[in-house]
Amino acid sequence: MLHFKSKILLLPGLGNSGQQHWQSYWEKQFPEFVRVQQRDWENPVCDEWISVIDEKVNEYSHNEVILAAHSLACSTVVHWAKKYKRIIKGALLVGPSDTEASTYSPGTTGFVPVPLIKLPFKTIVIASSDDYYVSIERARFFAQCWGSDLINIGSAGHINVAAGFGPWPDGLIYLKQLDIL
């Protein structure tokens, strides 16, 4: 069984992550994993979400924090890093949604444009070749701009429950790459 020495903050995307989502499995499996609870999961406001993340990050030693973000939370991490300039241990950015795409869900506020800045901490972007919410080309572009390593896991949809991702043990292996730094 894997053991993590870092504090892992789980950052769900739009709608939160249901009980069958990999983030929920991880939260139950590891006591050092904490879900960051947002006030409004359905109509998020970027400034509110990044403020909540910053409050939670500040509860711990920054050099021991890894963010595990999915979907909208990936660009939220970049907005947070741009505003607060915190140096953390790292971030796993899974299935980053392209909030600028015409296919993106309405109802979010302040998440565009997606910041195209180099992040000041180690990041890994996990992307799929057939994600409805981000093309592999855009995911590659984001990873390059953010200074992230990119891992294309092939045809895996949005890397969520609908795409068949429950416990997702491979995701834990990617996360562990950040934990060993």
Salt bridges, closest charged atoms under 4 A:
GLU27 OE1 - ARG35 NE 2.95
GLU48 OE1 - ARG39 NH2 2.87
ASP54 OD2 - ARG86 NH2 2.81
GLU59 OE1 - LYS56 NZ 3.30
ASP98 OD2 - ARG138 NE 2.77
GLU100 OE1 - ARG138 NH2 3.10
ASP131 OD2 - HIS158 ND1 2.87
ASP149 OD2 - LYS122 NZ 2.32
ASP179 OD2 - LYS176 NZ 2.80
